[in-house]
Amino acid sequence: MISIETVATIKYTDQKPGTSGLRKKASHFKQPHYLENFVQSIFDHIKIKTSSENTSIVVGGDGRYYNREAIQIILKIAVANNVGNIMVGKSGILSTPAASNIIRKYNLTGGIILSASHNPGGVNGDFGIKFNTENGGPAPLSVTDDIFTRCREIETYKTALCDYINIDELSESKILNTNIKIFDPVIDYALLMQNLFDFDIIKAMFSNGNFQFIFDGMNAVTGPYAKKIFEEMLGAPKGSVINAIPLEDFGGAHPDPNLKHAKEISKIMFSENPYNLAGASDGDGDRNMILGPNIFVTPSDSLAIITSCSDLAPGYRGRLKGVARSMPTSCAPDIVAEKLGINSFETPTGWKFFGNLLDAGMVTFCGEESFGTSSDHIREKDGVWAVLFWLNILASTKKSVPEIVMEHWQKYGRNYYSRHDYEEIESDKANALVDNLRLKLFDLKGKDFMGLKVENADDFQYTDPIDNSVTTRQGIRIIFTDKSRIIMRLSGTGTKGATLRLYLEKYETNQDKLNLPTQDALSDLIALAEQIAEIKKYTGMDKPTTIT
């Protein structure tokens, strides 16, 4: 006989979700009642909107350490709260973009996604949880604020006293009033991709035997999706997908798709015999990296090129509405939008800020410089989708990645762009740097630095064009009259100290200056950023931890 237990809990004050959900060390989540408190608060929020028996949710994660244990906790709390229907990715595996698709396809109340995205996993690594709403996207601020308020008020949570629930076999069962379905996490997503892209032309490109492709699953969630789509459905040679098995510690690697951490494919692509295309995705499958022969395509350029080539993909042909980018992302998509006569939008960092624009049908594509690109097919960024779009472009144009990128620069100009990360800074020092910079903003306007005149300097503020909500203090912008930009903001995606992100952008239309080394082209802005922000003084660091 299964019974329901009401358990006294602790009121936690550190469960404020950031733009990417609640992230802490795995050991932090394993504190008594910690995860239970947050999950009960999610269900309490849901109850405000709908009766429990009418609630349908999807649950899954990237397979990192504590994923399985967390799913058991969530299922038992859901049963105790009389949730009507729960879908669980087999073995607890479910990429973030696939979860968004499931929510939208089956009209669910929402989803609970377990991931710390690109952060390291394992016993000593990170863990995370976030709630996605009925549109398939990350919960907006009004929802996360409500959940956080409940976390600080909650006194008890409910849990079902039942045996371990088998999530390793496809099945349908019922526990008390709750229907639980264990489903294949790949099938629905693969069908969606097949409807968006020209699989026939991509398959033909692979079948000629001359196209070399590699995708790095980084021992994370996208391995099974990539094997199914790239190798089985599109006919890429067996072994084209590497590191394809999701592991609790990601094989001891850092599942962040950038030049520093995706070393295997980077080595191949910057060699004497590079492949035609390489792609990678992160822990939960929402980020991407695109590499061509001896070229790294910046996420900003990738978004701009995808926008300009939208008609090449059947799912987007003739329906380009607009494009949105996060504020730190380069202005390359804006330039494309202006020439195509479509709207462009600049939002704060955080995928949730694209949600209203997408739901209102105002944009088709959106992206962030932090390796996130996607469209209105879901309400999350999507790593495998981005790689598929590039395969579609290459198959349709029969051109190489360097040719496509260079032609884009020749037509639209080049936005030289780079991000410098200063990681694990003491929080007090990082905040002091930004506070000092805010005090300088008014005096910077109109000032001339080495021939660069400041047109505007501010702390970015965003008013949502749909609901008129206002989001403030989203990053320092220093914009020059020649369209160059210096952006600085503190990141909240880590779990240790603070990360200062410095973004540098220079717009170039001179055809003779489109192929300079990026850091050389930005050297004046790099020196100017140090002069204005006094980064070394505040952080004690002579150089960035990572340059992308």
Rosetta blueprint (number, residue, H / E / L):
1 M L
2 I L
3 S E
4 I E
5 E E
6 T E
7 V E
8 A E
9 T L
10 I L
11 K L
12 Y L
13 T L
14 D L
15 Q L
16 K L
17 P L
18 G E
19 T L
20 S L
21 G E
22 L E
23 R E
24 K E
25 K E
26 A H
27 S H
28 H H
29 F H
30 K L
31 Q L
32 P L
33 H L
34 Y H
35 L H
36 E H
37 N H
38 F H
39 V H
40 Q H
41 S H
42 I H
43 F H
44 D H
45 H H
46 I H
47 K H
48 I H
49 K H
50 T L
51 S L
52 S H
53 E H
54 N H
55 T L
56 S E
57 I E
58 V E
59 V E
60 G E
61 G E
62 D L
63 G L
64 R L
65 Y L
66 Y L
67 N H
68 R H
69 E H
70 A H
71 I H
72 Q H
73 I H
74 I H
75 L H
76 K H
77 I H
78 A H
79 V H
80 A H
81 N L
82 N L
83 V L
84 G L
85 N E
86 I E
87 M E
88 V E
89 G E
90 K E
91 S E
92 G E
93 I E
94 L L
95 S L
96 T H
97 P H
98 A H
99 A H
100 S H
101 N H
102 I H
103 I H
104 R H
105 K H
106 Y L
107 N L
108 L L
109 T L
110 G E
111 G E
112 I E
113 I E
114 L E
115 S L
116 A L
117 S L
118 H L
119 N L
120 P L
121 G L
122 G L
123 V L
124 N L
125 G L
126 D E
127 F E
128 G E
129 I E
130 K E
131 F E
132 N E
133 T L
134 E L
135 N L
136 G L
137 G L
138 P E
139 A L
140 P L
141 L H
142 S H
143 V H
144 T H
145 D H
146 D H
147 I H
148 F H
149 T H
150 R H
151 C H
152 R H
153 E H
154 I L
155 E L
156 T E
157 Y E
158 K E
159 T E
160 A E
161 L E
162 C L
163 D L
164 Y L
165 I L
166 N L
167 I L
168 D L
169 E L
170 L L
171 S E
172 E E
173 S E
174 K E
175 I E
176 L L
177 N L
178 T E
179 N E
180 I E
181 K E
182 I E
183 F E
184 D L
185 P L
186 V L
187 I H
188 D H
189 Y H
190 A H
191 L H
192 L H
193 M H
194 Q H
195 N H
196 L H
197 F L
198 D L
199 F H
200 D H
201 I H
202 I H
203 K H
204 A H
205 M H
206 F H
207 S H
208 N L
209 G L
210 N L
211 F L
212 Q L
213 F E
214 I E
215 F E
216 D E
217 G L
218 M L
219 N L
220 A L
221 V L
222 T H
223 G H
224 P H
225 Y H
226 A H
227 K H
228 K H
229 I H
230 F H
231 E H
232 E H
233 M H
234 L L
235 G L
236 A L
237 P L
238 K L
239 G L
240 S L
241 V E
242 I E
243 N L
244 A L
245 I L
246 P L
247 L L
248 E L
249 D L
250 F H
251 G H
252 G H
253 A L
254 H L
255 P L
256 D L
257 P L
258 N L
259 L L
260 K L
261 H L
262 A L
263 K H
264 E H
265 I H
266 S H
267 K H
268 I H
269 M H
270 F L
271 S L
272 E L
273 N L
274 P L
275 Y L
276 N L
277 L E
278 A E
279 G E
280 A E
281 S E
282 D L
283 G L
284 D L
285 G L
286 D L
287 R E
288 N E
289 M E
290 I E
291 L E
292 G E
293 P L
294 N L
295 I E
296 F E
297 V E
298 T L
299 P H
300 S H
301 D H
302 S H
303 L H
304 A H
305 I H
306 I H
307 T H
308 S H
309 C L
310 S H
311 D H
312 L H
313 A L
314 P H
315 G H
316 Y H
317 R L
318 G L
319 R L
320 L L
321 K L
322 G E
323 V E
324 A E
325 R E
326 S E
327 M L
328 P L
329 T L
330 S L
331 C L
332 A H
333 P H
334 D H
335 I H
336 V H
337 A H
338 E H
339 K H
340 L H
341 G L
342 I L
343 N E
344 S E
345 F E
346 E E
347 T E
348 P L
349 T L
350 G L
351 W H
352 K H
353 F H
354 F H
355 G H
356 N H
357 L H
358 L H
359 D H
360 A L
361 G L
362 M L
363 V L
364 T L
365 F E
366 C E
367 G E
368 E E
369 E L
370 S L
371 F L
372 G E
373 T E
374 S E
375 S E
376 D L
377 H L
378 I L
379 R L
380 E L
381 K L
382 D L
383 G H
384 V H
385 W H
386 A H
387 V H
388 L H
389 F H
390 W H
391 L H
392 N H
393 I H
394 L H
395 A H
396 S H
397 T H
398 K L
399 K L
400 S L
401 V H
402 P H
403 E H
404 I H
405 V H
406 M H
407 E H
408 H H
409 W H
410 Q H
411 K H
412 Y H
413 G L
414 R E
415 N E
416 Y E
417 Y E
418 S E
419 R E
420 H E
421 D E
422 Y E
423 E E
424 E E
425 I E
426 E L
427 S H
428 D H
429 K H
430 A H
431 N H
432 A H
433 L H
434 V H
435 D H
436 N H
437 L H
438 R H
439 L H
440 K H
441 L H
442 F H
443 D H
444 L H
445 K L
446 G L
447 K L
448 D E
449 F E
450 M L
451 G L
452 L E
453 K E
454 V E
455 E E
456 N E
457 A E
458 D E
459 D E
460 F L
461 Q L
462 Y E
463 T E
464 D L
465 P L
466 I L
467 D L
468 N L
469 S L
470 V E
471 T E
472 T L
473 R L
474 Q L
475 G L
476 I E
477 R E
478 I E
479 I E
480 F E
481 T L
482 D L
483 K L
484 S L
485 R E
486 I E
487 I E
488 M E
489 R E
490 L E
491 S E
492 G L
493 T L
494 G L
495 T L
496 K L
497 G L
498 A E
499 T E
500 L E
501 R E
502 L E
503 Y E
504 L E
505 E E
506 K E
507 Y E
508 E E
509 T L
510 N L
511 Q H
512 D H
513 K H
514 L L
515 N L
516 L L
517 P L
518 T H
519 Q H
520 D H
521 A H
522 L L
523 S H
524 D H
525 L H
526 I H
527 A H
528 L H
529 A H
530 E H
531 Q H
532 I H
533 A H
534 E L
535 I H
536 K H
537 K H
538 Y H
539 T H
540 G L
541 M L
542 D L
543 K L
544 P L
545 T L
546 T E
547 I E
548 T L
